[in-house]
Amino acid sequence: MKVFLLFLATLCLGSLATSAQKKSYDIVSYTSPDNWKEEITDSYISYSKIDGGSWAQIAIYKSTVSKGSIEEDSQNEWNAVVLALHPVENEEKGQAQTAEGWSVVSRSGVWKYNGTNIGTILTTFSNDITCVSILCNATAQPYLKDYQKFISTVTLNAGKGISPSKNTISANNSIAGLWEHNVSERSGYISGGYFRKEYTFNTDGTYEYRAKNWSVFAKDILFVRETGNYTVNGNQLTIVPKKGAGQWWSKAASGKSEGSWGSYQKAADFKTEKTVYTFEIKQLSGMDKPTLTLISNKPTEREGRQNNNNNALQEFNYTRNTSGKSIIDNPPGQN
C-alpha cells in the first residue's frame, strides 16, 4: 500500500485549493460517494457500501485541537481511531506533505474481522492548530479507488474549527483550582475500594499532587504527596517538583469507616519527575464539569501508564472539583 499512500498524500494536498463541494461536515467539504449509505454519529459521519461478501466504509471524524505538529497528530489519531479498536498488522506510514498551511500524513495497515482481512487507511490533516482525520476500511482493493476519488473532492475550512465556547476551553485559560480523578474498585461481586488522584494548581504558580489507593485486595494503603512549581505556555503544562514521597500505611482496624488510616509502615517506591504535558480542558458530552486532559508521550511517575502500548500517547483525565473539598484525606499527623 505504500505507493498508494504516497500518491494519496499528494492528491490530498492538491485538492485543498479546489472549489466548494456539495456537502460539508465539521471543517471538511466534500462530494459524497454515489449510492453509499450515510450515517451520522456524535463523533463522525460515515459512508458505507456492501457488494455481496465485500464492503467498505469511509468516515470523516470531527476536528480536534492539534497536538502541535502533523507527526504528533497523525500518531495520536492513529492510536485513537484505529489501534484503540483493532490490533493492526503490516503498518505503513507515508511521508508528510505540506501545502497552503496544511500538512497531511496517511497511515495504513491490516486487521481481521471474522477471519477476513480488512485494509485500513487513515489520512490526517493538521495546520498545528486544528486536526481532522478521514478513515477508509475496505475488504477489497477496488474500494481504494473510491477512497482516492472521495479524497480528491475534499477541501478544508479552518475557520469552521472547534469553538472554544462549545468544546475546548482556550489553552491559555488558567488551570488554577482543584482537579480530581476517582475510580471505584470492582471485581466481580467485590467492591468497595478506590483509586484517587488530584492536583491543586494555585494562582501563584505552585501546585500540590496527592494520590491515595485503598484496595480491598491490598494489605496496605498507598499515599503519594508531591509539591512544586508549574508553568503554562500555550497548551504546554510543565510541572517541576520540589519535594515528594510515597508512603505505605496500614488499614484501620475492622469496624472503622472504609479508607481509614492505620499506622505508617514504610516508604513507597516513588520518585519526583519533571514532566511536560500537552493539556486540554474540555466540556465533555454528558458531563456538567470541565475535564482536564494531561497528555504525555510516555508513562509518568505520578500517573503511571494509561495503556500498555509503548508507542501510544498517555492521556490522564481529571475533573474540576468545584466544591473546594478534597476527596483525599491526609494520613494522621499530616496537614
C-alpha atoms as one frame of an Amber mdcrd trajectory, in Angstrom:
protein
   0.000   0.000   0.000   2.995   2.335   0.282   2.825   3.632  -3.285  -0.843
   4.322  -2.788  -0.099   6.238   0.427   2.450   8.488  -1.247   0.120   9.175
  -4.134  -2.727   9.780  -1.719  -0.790  12.393   0.281  -0.029  14.380  -2.869
  -3.609  14.013  -4.036  -4.940  15.285  -0.680  -2.823  18.405  -0.719  -3.601
  19.067  -4.337  -7.297  19.031  -3.533  -7.156  21.708  -0.850  -7.453  24.517
  -3.369 -10.372  23.099  -5.359 -13.795  24.678  -5.465 -16.507  24.314  -2.813
 -18.073  20.877  -2.595 -21.676  19.701  -2.347 -21.625  18.656   1.313 -19.833
  19.630   4.481 -19.190  18.086   7.873 -17.309  19.978  10.575 -14.394  21.673
   8.734 -14.477  19.245   5.779 -16.260  19.933   2.486 -16.563  17.029   0.042
 -18.628  15.211  -2.562 -20.339  12.158  -1.094 -19.859   8.856  -2.946 -22.779
   7.777  -5.101 -25.042   5.023  -3.776 -23.242   4.710  -0.431 -25.261   4.646
   2.800 -24.781   7.709   5.020 -24.703   7.557   8.820 -24.123  10.431  11.271
 -22.976   9.914  14.871 -21.777  12.226  17.627 -18.146  11.975  16.502 -18.159
  11.222  12.759 -20.112  10.938   9.527 -19.648   7.764   7.503 -20.497   6.294
   4.115 -20.662   2.536   3.588 -21.220   0.150   0.710 -21.805  -3.617   0.591
 -21.311  -5.679  -2.563 -22.139  -9.289  -1.792 -19.383 -10.522   0.512 -17.226
  -7.392   0.271 -17.710  -3.979   1.847 -16.111  -0.617   2.507 -16.564   2.330
   4.822 -15.340   5.932   4.644 -15.646   8.111   7.750 -14.884  11.780   8.455
 -14.135  12.443  12.124 -14.817  15.689  13.951 -11.831  18.002  14.138  -9.848
  18.245  17.359  -7.257  20.559  18.851  -3.845  19.870  17.309  -1.098  18.401
  19.468   1.237  20.895  17.799   2.573  19.038  14.748   1.447  16.696  11.982
   3.624  13.907  13.385   2.017  14.081  16.824  -1.472  14.481  15.347  -1.037
  11.575  12.956   0.218   9.279  15.718  -2.489  10.350  18.157  -5.289   9.908
  15.597  -3.920   6.501  14.522  -3.865   5.391  18.159  -7.357   6.689  18.940
  -9.226   5.830  15.735  -7.504   2.606  14.655  -5.275   0.957  17.266  -7.737
   1.517  20.098 -10.231  -0.711  18.266  -8.114  -3.298  16.423  -4.678  -4.887
  16.579  -3.130  -3.910  13.233  -0.508  -5.714  11.145   1.696  -4.517   8.283
   1.601  -0.871   9.367   2.892   1.674   6.862   3.234   5.432   7.076   3.526
   7.864   4.187   5.787  10.908   4.176   4.274  14.165   5.431   3.406  16.640
   2.680   2.646  20.347   3.209   0.751  22.972   1.215  -1.196  26.144   1.962
  -0.629  25.867   5.722  -1.847  22.268   5.981   0.184  19.080   6.377  -1.100
  15.590   5.698   0.024  12.074   6.554  -1.627   8.780   5.619  -1.134   5.550
   7.559  -2.288   2.081   6.606  -2.457  -1.434   7.969  -4.459  -4.648   8.024
  -6.729  -6.056  10.738  -9.033  -9.045  10.807 -12.777  -9.303  11.276 -14.367
 -12.771  11.384 -11.299 -14.136   9.628 -11.412 -11.559   6.804  -8.538  -9.147
   6.170  -9.621  -5.511   6.409  -7.375  -2.888   4.830  -7.453   0.401   6.722
  -6.148   3.843   5.721  -6.243   6.908   7.971  -5.498  10.289   6.417  -4.787
  13.064   8.919  -4.667  16.799   8.149  -3.124  19.338  10.530  -2.246  23.027
  10.495  -0.747  22.766  14.018  -3.903  24.377  15.421  -6.653  22.092  14.181
  -6.512  18.421  13.243  -9.000  16.282  11.304  -8.894  12.693  10.018 -10.631
  10.629   7.346 -10.734   6.830   7.598 -11.236   4.120   4.997 -11.865   0.454
   5.860 -12.223  -1.954   2.951 -12.190  -5.668   2.194 -11.174  -5.322  -1.463
  -8.605  -3.286  -3.415 -11.109  -1.644  -5.845 -12.614   0.332  -2.959  -9.317
   2.178  -2.578 -10.047   3.888  -5.886 -13.342   5.060  -4.416 -11.373   6.472
  -1.489  -8.990   8.212  -3.894 -11.928   9.787  -5.666 -13.502  10.842  -2.372
 -10.273  12.393  -1.037  -9.799  14.315  -4.293 -13.025  16.247  -3.561 -12.023
  17.288  -0.034 -11.462  20.930   0.945 -10.772  22.197   4.476 -12.073  25.319
   6.189 -10.015  26.108   9.304 -12.355  28.994  10.131 -15.056  26.464  10.982
 -12.886  24.644  13.509 -13.517  23.930  17.156 -15.416  26.621  19.012 -13.919
  27.183  22.468 -17.371  28.028  23.831 -18.685  24.610  22.831 -15.929  22.059
  23.138 -12.478  23.197  24.149 -11.668  25.973  26.560  -8.694  28.007  25.366
  -5.401  26.506  26.438  -4.383  29.966  27.656  -7.123  29.910  30.289  -5.879
  29.347  33.815  -5.919  25.781  35.101  -5.833  27.076  38.662  -8.064  25.115
  41.002  -8.668  21.586  42.225  -8.815  18.697  39.728  -9.637  15.110  40.718
  -9.604  11.569  39.345 -11.652   8.978  41.243 -12.049   5.328  40.199 -14.055
   2.843  42.261 -12.683  -0.668  42.550 -14.838  -3.569  41.429 -14.025  -7.184
  40.650 -16.964  -9.499  40.131 -19.214  -9.114  43.167 -16.492  -7.496  45.286
 -16.444  -3.709  45.514 -15.546  -1.010  47.956 -12.015   0.102  47.176 -10.947
   3.193  45.267  -8.033   4.833  43.472  -7.911   8.620  43.804  -5.587  11.300
  42.435  -5.800  15.069  42.449  -3.923  18.215  41.511  -4.286  21.596  43.177
  -2.903  24.340  40.923  -2.504  27.601  42.842  -2.572  31.026  41.189   0.979
  31.766  42.419   2.420  29.012  40.201   2.744  26.344  42.892   0.961  23.003
  42.909   0.248  20.010  45.109  -0.347  16.472  43.849  -1.775  13.733  46.062
  -2.862  10.148  45.446  -4.481   7.515  47.650  -5.026   3.866  46.692  -7.264
   1.906  49.057  -7.799  -1.519  47.536  -9.735  -4.378  49.101  -7.140  -6.681
  47.530  -4.105  -4.917  49.060  -2.921  -5.205  52.645  -1.886  -1.560  52.961
  -2.840   1.901  51.718  -0.599   3.738  49.248  -0.309   7.501  49.731   1.685
   9.857  47.486   2.250  13.565  48.008   4.269  15.981  45.872   4.656  19.767
  45.744   6.484  22.153  43.434   6.012  24.742  40.696   4.187  24.730  37.372
   4.132  26.931  34.294   1.706  27.183  31.378   2.853  28.112  27.865   0.076
  27.841  25.315  -1.163  24.265  25.614   2.010  23.061  27.346   1.991  22.438
  31.103   5.379  21.989  32.778   5.478  20.514  36.281   8.697  20.888  38.296
   8.602  19.075  41.660  10.465  20.387  44.702   9.725  17.527  47.041   7.633
  14.398  47.081   7.356  10.960  48.633   5.287   7.795  48.617   4.211   6.002
  51.781   2.601   2.723  52.764   0.117   2.838  55.659  -1.783   0.001  57.269
  -5.565  -0.053  57.169  -7.545   0.851  60.260  -8.855  -1.918  62.483 -12.039
  -3.647  61.368 -15.203  -1.723  62.119 -13.915   1.719  61.155 -15.061   3.516
  58.001 -13.724   2.489  54.600 -10.405   4.080  53.786  -9.493   4.851  57.392
  -5.810   5.085  58.192  -3.867   2.738  60.422  -0.183   3.309  61.138   2.789
   4.218  58.968   4.559   1.121  57.585   7.336   2.133  55.191   8.364   4.365
  52.303   6.948   3.550  48.859   8.919   3.478  45.629   8.192   6.946  44.238
  10.487   9.440  42.539   9.813  13.078  41.704   9.885  13.765  37.973   9.795
  16.951  35.909   7.164  16.442  33.220   5.964  18.460  30.239   2.370  17.709
  29.299   0.220  18.854  26.435  -3.108  19.700  28.034  -6.698  20.314  27.020
  -9.671  21.499  29.057 -12.924  20.207  27.599 -16.588  20.206  28.439 -17.275
  16.569  27.599 -20.706  15.476  26.449 -22.881  14.402  29.381 -20.558  15.960
  31.961 -21.540  19.027  33.987 -17.932  19.882  34.894 -14.867  20.536  32.703
 -12.272  17.794  32.227  -8.528  18.444  32.247  -6.648  16.010  29.991  -2.894
  15.723  30.504  -1.103  14.135  27.540   2.399  12.677  27.751   4.460  10.769
  25.186   5.443   8.253  27.874   4.196   6.923  31.238   4.815   9.265  34.176
   5.940   8.655  37.735   2.793  10.295  39.106   0.070   8.854  36.887   1.756
   5.636  35.798   0.564   4.453  32.383  -2.827   4.771  30.783  -2.316   1.827
  28.414   0.256  -0.838  27.611   1.070   0.379  24.111   4.538   1.899  24.367
   4.000   3.792  21.109   0.761   5.390  22.247   0.387   8.762  23.888  -0.600
   8.549  27.529  -3.720  10.549  28.430  -4.801  11.221  32.017  -8.157  12.830
  32.806  -9.091  14.946  35.823 -12.476  16.529  36.581 -12.733  20.015  38.041
 -13.750  19.925  41.717 -15.978  22.966  42.253 -16.786  22.207  45.883 -13.285
  23.068  47.076 -13.331  19.960  49.288 -10.695  17.339  48.547 -11.700  13.716
  48.027  -8.383  12.608  49.604  -7.694  12.778  53.343  -4.129  13.015  54.617
  -2.633  10.366  56.899  -2.593  11.062  60.651  -0.329  13.951  61.654  -0.030
  15.394  58.132  -1.695  18.696  57.270
